[in-house]
Amino acid sequence: MRPFEYLQASDPADGVAQASRHQGARFLAGGTNLVDLMKEDIEQPTHLVDISRLALRDIAPGNAGLAIGALATNADTANHNAVRTQYPLLSQAILAGASGQIRNMATNGGNLLQRTRCQYFYDISMPCNKRRPGSGCAAREGLNRIHAVFGWSEACVAAYPGDMANALVALDARVRILRRDNTEATMPLASLYRLPGSDPAKDTNLAPGELIVGIDLPAASERYAAHSHYLKVRDRSSYAFAMVSVAAALDIKDGVIQSARVVLGGVAHMPWRVEDAESLLAGGPPGEARFQQAADRAFQDARPLSHNQYKIELGKRAVVRALTLASRPA
């Protein structure tokens, strides 16, 4: 681990000011991803701005739904009564990730910004455009079993590893961001992320120094509370990242699907919402045949790499199973 200067933020605005003042500064909250990356010499911040003591931990009713603080822990969020009853998909997704010990430390804001688990990204002896721009992508022709089948580029085939964000995208969540000019802005969570393109070193659309301060869940997404399910398929049953995951949510009235949300994880550089599949589901009754059609539609544009062709069939089966479990009576 390289030397760095440790700074403490007195409030969110001070944190943004300090991070903006120092090129190479990073925010430190739970540290469950950043500290590991520093130990591996992948992240080399010159300054760490500690925001862990800021008052951004509340989970409470907001203007039109539920407001979740960026520094609330994953564990507190997953176990909060309002989350469990009004947005159970989010609770399921959080509990599918990491371990209990990590969830006790990891913050919501940090969870959204976690970096890929591509083995070539973690191996500093290998070329990786995400870690060292212009060096190449070893995974492109290497062992790419866990990598993307959607949205990848010649510069990067890495997949986003998170679970929480998949559920939040399905629930139409928005993030609140404190900008460098001390104004607060909101954006759909889906717009926070970006595909790798020719600049895979940039994971999100946040500008340097900008800070996520909260997550807003709309009241309208409570309509999915009775029929939602988060399915995570992985090599082992705990403490493993998804080969494929599915956040499925259905609004069913009088035996007819009014609207649907299907977001895939482990298959792209970002949570991958499949609106074509959602459109196919809406307007008809739930059932295996309809779910299979949606699954086929969800993966119709997939581009597998040399070692992850299996994700196509696995993903289709995961979509059918997630939708089937979501459609059952609460």
C-alpha positions as CSV (number, residue, x, y, z in Angstrom):
1,M,0.0,0.0,0.0
2,R,1.3,3.4,-1.0
3,P,1.5,6.4,1.3
4,F,-1.5,8.7,1.3
5,E,-2.7,11.7,3.3
6,Y,-5.7,11.1,5.5
7,L,-8.4,13.8,5.8
8,Q,-11.7,14.0,7.7
9,A,-14.8,15.7,6.3
10,S,-16.8,17.8,8.7
11,D,-19.9,17.7,6.5
12,P,-20.8,16.6,2.9
13,A,-19.8,20.0,1.4
14,D,-16.5,19.9,3.2
15,G,-15.9,16.4,1.9
16,V,-16.6,17.4,-1.7
17,A,-14.4,20.5,-1.3
18,Q,-11.5,18.5,0.0
19,A,-11.8,15.8,-2.6
20,S,-12.0,18.4,-5.4
21,R,-9.0,20.2,-4.0
22,H,-6.6,17.2,-4.4
23,Q,-6.1,15.4,-7.6
24,G,-6.1,11.7,-6.9
25,A,-8.3,12.0,-3.8
26,R,-10.9,9.3,-3.0
27,F,-13.7,9.1,-0.5
28,L,-13.4,6.5,2.3
29,A,-16.5,5.2,4.0
30,G,-16.8,1.4,4.8
31,G,-13.7,0.8,2.8
32,T,-14.7,-2.8,1.9
33,N,-13.7,-2.5,-1.7
34,L,-11.3,0.5,-1.8
35,V,-8.9,-0.7,0.9
36,D,-8.6,-4.1,-0.9
37,L,-7.8,-2.3,-4.1
38,M,-5.2,-0.2,-2.4
39,K,-3.5,-3.3,-0.9
40,E,-3.3,-4.8,-4.4
41,D,-1.8,-1.5,-5.7
42,I,-4.7,-1.1,-8.1
43,E,-6.0,2.1,-6.5
44,Q,-3.3,4.6,-5.6
45,P,-5.1,7.6,-4.0
46,T,-2.9,10.5,-2.9
47,H,-5.5,11.5,-0.3
48,L,-8.3,9.7,1.5
49,V,-11.3,11.9,2.5
50,D,-13.0,10.1,5.4
51,I,-16.8,10.6,5.2
52,S,-17.8,7.7,7.4
53,R,-18.9,10.0,10.3
54,L,-21.2,12.2,8.3
55,A,-24.9,12.3,9.0
56,L,-26.0,10.4,5.9
57,R,-27.3,7.2,7.5
58,D,-31.1,7.9,7.8
59,I,-33.7,5.7,6.2
60,A,-37.0,7.5,6.3
61,P,-40.1,8.4,4.2
62,G,-39.1,11.0,1.6
63,N,-41.1,13.4,-0.5
64,A,-42.6,10.6,-2.7
65,G,-41.3,7.3,-1.4
66,L,-38.4,6.2,0.7
67,A,-35.1,8.2,1.2
68,I,-32.0,6.1,2.0
69,G,-28.8,7.6,3.2
70,A,-25.7,6.9,1.2
71,L,-23.8,6.0,4.4
72,A,-26.4,3.7,5.8
73,T,-24.9,0.2,5.9
74,N,-26.1,-2.6,3.6
75,A,-27.1,-4.6,6.7
76,D,-29.2,-1.8,8.2
77,T,-30.8,-1.1,4.8
78,A,-31.7,-4.7,4.1
79,N,-33.2,-5.2,7.5
80,H,-35.1,-1.9,7.7
81,N,-38.8,-2.6,8.1
82,A,-39.8,-0.2,5.3
83,V,-37.4,-1.8,2.9
84,R,-38.5,-5.3,3.8
85,T,-42.2,-4.6,3.4
86,Q,-42.4,-1.9,0.7
87,Y,-39.3,-2.9,-1.4
88,P,-38.5,-6.5,-0.6
89,L,-36.6,-6.9,-3.9
90,L,-34.0,-4.5,-2.6
91,S,-33.7,-6.4,0.7
92,Q,-33.3,-9.7,-1.1
93,A,-30.6,-8.3,-3.4
94,I,-28.5,-6.9,-0.6
95,L,-28.7,-10.1,1.4
96,A,-27.5,-12.0,-1.7
97,G,-24.2,-10.1,-1.7
98,A,-21.0,-10.6,0.2
99,S,-21.1,-11.8,3.8
100,G,-22.8,-10.6,6.9
101,Q,-19.6,-9.1,8.2
102,I,-19.0,-7.1,5.0
103,R,-22.7,-6.0,4.9
104,N,-22.2,-4.6,8.4
105,M,-19.4,-2.4,7.2
106,A,-20.3,-1.6,3.5
107,T,-22.2,1.5,2.8
108,N,-24.9,2.0,0.2
109,G,-23.0,4.6,-1.7
110,G,-19.8,2.5,-1.7
111,N,-21.8,-0.5,-2.8
112,L,-23.0,1.3,-5.9
113,L,-19.5,2.3,-6.9
114,Q,-17.8,-1.1,-6.4
115,R,-15.4,-2.1,-9.1
116,T,-15.2,-5.1,-11.3
117,R,-13.9,-8.5,-10.1
118,C,-12.2,-9.3,-13.4
119,Q,-9.1,-11.3,-12.6
120,Y,-7.0,-9.4,-15.1
121,F,-8.1,-6.1,-13.4
122,Y,-6.8,-7.5,-10.1
123,D,-3.5,-8.8,-11.5
124,I,-1.2,-5.8,-12.0
125,S,1.2,-7.9,-14.1
126,M,-1.5,-8.2,-16.8
127,P,-2.7,-5.6,-19.4
128,C,-6.0,-4.0,-18.4
129,N,-7.4,-0.8,-20.0
130,K,-9.6,-0.2,-16.9
131,R,-6.6,-0.2,-14.6
132,R,-4.0,1.2,-17.1
133,P,-5.6,2.9,-20.1
134,G,-4.1,1.9,-23.4
135,S,-2.4,-1.3,-22.1
136,G,-5.0,-3.7,-23.7
137,C,-7.6,-6.1,-22.4
138,A,-6.2,-9.5,-21.4
139,A,-9.7,-10.8,-20.8
140,R,-10.8,-10.2,-24.4
141,E,-8.9,-13.3,-25.6
142,G,-8.1,-14.8,-22.2
143,L,-10.2,-16.7,-19.6
144,N,-13.4,-14.7,-19.8
145,R,-15.9,-17.1,-18.1
146,I,-17.3,-14.4,-15.7
147,H,-17.3,-11.6,-18.2
148,A,-19.9,-9.6,-20.1
149,V,-22.2,-10.8,-22.9
150,F,-23.8,-7.4,-23.4
151,G,-22.4,-4.0,-24.1
152,W,-18.7,-4.9,-24.1
153,S,-16.2,-3.2,-26.3
154,E,-12.8,-4.2,-27.8
155,A,-11.3,-2.2,-24.9
156,C,-13.0,-4.0,-22.1
157,V,-15.3,-7.0,-21.5
158,A,-15.5,-6.7,-17.7
159,A,-18.9,-7.2,-15.9
160,Y,-20.3,-5.1,-13.0
161,P,-20.3,-7.3,-9.9
162,G,-23.0,-5.8,-7.7
163,D,-26.4,-6.9,-6.6
164,M,-28.0,-3.9,-4.8
165,A,-27.8,-1.8,-8.0
166,N,-29.7,-4.3,-10.0
167,A,-32.7,-4.2,-7.7
168,L,-32.5,-0.4,-7.4
169,V,-32.6,0.0,-11.2
170,A,-35.6,-2.4,-11.3
171,L,-37.3,-0.2,-8.7
172,D,-36.7,3.1,-10.7
173,A,-34.4,4.5,-7.9
174,R,-32.7,7.8,-8.2
175,V,-29.5,8.9,-6.7
176,R,-28.8,12.3,-5.1
177,I,-25.4,13.7,-5.8
178,L,-23.6,16.6,-4.2
179,R,-21.7,18.4,-7.0
180,R,-18.5,20.4,-6.7
181,D,-20.3,23.7,-6.8
182,N,-22.2,22.6,-3.6
183,T,-25.5,22.1,-5.5
184,E,-27.5,18.8,-5.2
185,A,-28.6,17.0,-8.3
186,T,-30.6,13.8,-8.9
187,M,-30.4,11.3,-11.7
188,P,-31.9,7.9,-12.4
189,L,-29.6,5.2,-10.9
190,A,-29.5,3.6,-14.4
191,S,-27.9,6.8,-15.7
192,L,-25.1,6.7,-13.1
193,Y,-23.5,3.8,-15.0
194,R,-21.9,3.7,-18.4
195,L,-20.7,1.1,-20.9
196,P,-16.9,0.8,-21.4
197,G,-16.6,2.1,-24.9
198,S,-13.1,3.3,-25.6
199,D,-12.7,4.6,-22.0
200,P,-13.3,1.7,-19.6
201,A,-11.3,3.3,-16.8
202,K,-14.3,5.4,-16.1
203,D,-17.0,3.2,-14.4
204,T,-19.7,5.9,-13.9
205,N,-20.8,9.3,-15.0
206,L,-19.8,10.9,-11.7
207,A,-17.3,13.7,-12.1
208,P,-14.2,13.8,-9.8
209,G,-15.1,15.0,-6.3
210,E,-18.8,14.4,-6.7
211,L,-20.4,12.6,-3.8
212,I,-23.5,10.3,-3.6
213,V,-25.4,11.5,-0.6
214,G,-28.6,9.4,-0.9
215,I,-30.9,7.1,-2.8
216,D,-34.6,7.7,-3.4
217,L,-37.1,5.0,-4.0
218,P,-40.4,6.1,-5.6
219,A,-43.7,5.2,-3.9
220,A,-44.9,4.0,-7.3
221,S,-42.5,1.1,-7.1
222,E,-44.3,-0.3,-4.1
223,R,-46.7,-1.9,-6.6
224,Y,-44.1,-4.6,-7.1
225,A,-43.8,-5.5,-3.4
226,A,-46.2,-8.5,-3.7
227,H,-44.5,-10.0,-6.7
228,S,-40.8,-9.6,-6.9
229,H,-37.8,-11.9,-6.6
230,Y,-34.0,-11.6,-6.8
231,L,-32.2,-14.6,-8.1
232,K,-28.4,-15.0,-8.0
233,V,-26.7,-17.9,-9.7
234,R,-23.1,-18.4,-8.6
235,D,-20.4,-21.0,-8.3
236,R,-21.1,-21.4,-4.5
237,S,-23.9,-20.5,-2.3
238,S,-22.3,-17.6,-0.4
239,Y,-19.6,-15.0,-0.7
240,A,-19.4,-15.3,-4.5
241,F,-20.2,-13.0,-7.4
242,A,-23.0,-13.8,-9.8
243,M,-22.5,-15.6,-13.1
244,V,-26.0,-14.3,-13.8
245,S,-28.5,-12.6,-11.6
246,V,-32.0,-11.4,-12.2
247,A,-34.1,-8.7,-10.5
248,A,-37.6,-9.5,-11.4
249,A,-40.7,-7.4,-10.4
250,L,-44.3,-7.8,-11.6
251,D,-47.4,-5.7,-11.0
252,I,-50.2,-8.2,-11.3
253,K,-53.9,-7.3,-11.0
254,D,-56.8,-9.6,-11.7
255,G,-54.5,-12.2,-13.2
256,V,-52.9,-9.8,-15.7
257,I,-49.4,-8.4,-15.6
258,Q,-49.8,-4.6,-15.7
259,S,-46.1,-3.8,-15.8
260,A,-42.8,-5.6,-15.3
261,R,-39.2,-5.0,-14.5
262,V,-36.4,-7.3,-15.5
263,V,-32.8,-6.3,-14.8
264,L,-29.9,-8.7,-15.3
265,G,-26.6,-8.7,-13.3
266,G,-23.3,-10.3,-14.1
267,V,-23.7,-9.9,-17.8
268,A,-22.6,-6.3,-18.6
269,H,-20.5,-3.4,-17.4
270,M,-23.6,-2.1,-15.7
271,P,-27.0,-3.3,-14.4
272,W,-28.7,-4.5,-17.7
273,R,-32.4,-3.7,-17.9
274,V,-34.2,-5.5,-20.7
275,E,-37.1,-3.3,-21.7
276,D,-38.1,-5.5,-24.7
277,A,-38.7,-8.4,-22.3
278,E,-40.7,-6.1,-20.0
279,S,-42.9,-5.0,-22.8
280,L,-43.6,-8.6,-23.9
281,L,-44.7,-9.5,-20.3
282,A,-47.1,-6.6,-19.9
283,G,-50.7,-7.1,-20.8
284,G,-51.0,-10.9,-20.4
285,P,-51.3,-13.5,-17.7
286,P,-48.2,-14.8,-15.9
287,G,-47.1,-18.3,-17.0
288,E,-44.2,-20.3,-18.1
289,A,-44.8,-19.9,-21.8
290,R,-44.8,-16.1,-21.5
291,F,-41.8,-16.1,-19.2
292,Q,-39.9,-18.2,-21.7
293,Q,-40.7,-15.8,-24.4
294,A,-39.5,-12.9,-22.2
295,A,-36.3,-14.8,-21.4
296,D,-35.6,-15.4,-25.1
297,R,-36.2,-11.8,-25.8
298,A,-33.9,-10.7,-23.0
299,F,-30.9,-12.6,-24.5
300,Q,-31.6,-12.1,-28.2
301,D,-28.8,-9.5,-28.5
302,A,-26.2,-11.2,-26.4
303,R,-22.7,-11.5,-27.7
304,P,-20.8,-14.3,-25.8
305,L,-17.1,-14.4,-25.6
306,S,-14.9,-17.5,-26.0
307,H,-15.6,-18.9,-22.5
308,N,-19.0,-17.6,-21.5
309,Q,-21.4,-19.0,-24.0
310,Y,-23.0,-20.8,-21.1
311,K,-24.4,-17.5,-19.8
312,I,-27.0,-17.4,-22.6
313,E,-28.8,-20.6,-21.6
314,L,-28.2,-20.1,-17.9
315,G,-29.5,-16.6,-18.1
316,K,-32.7,-17.6,-19.9
317,R,-33.4,-20.2,-17.3
318,A,-32.7,-17.8,-14.5
319,V,-35.1,-15.2,-16.0
320,V,-37.9,-17.9,-16.2
321,R,-37.2,-19.0,-12.6
322,A,-37.1,-15.5,-11.2
323,L,-40.3,-14.5,-12.9
324,T,-42.0,-17.7,-11.8
325,L,-41.0,-17.1,-8.2
326,A,-42.0,-13.5,-8.4
327,S,-45.5,-14.3,-9.8
328,R,-46.4,-16.6,-6.9
329,P,-48.8,-15.2,-4.3
330,A,-47.1,-13.2,-1.6
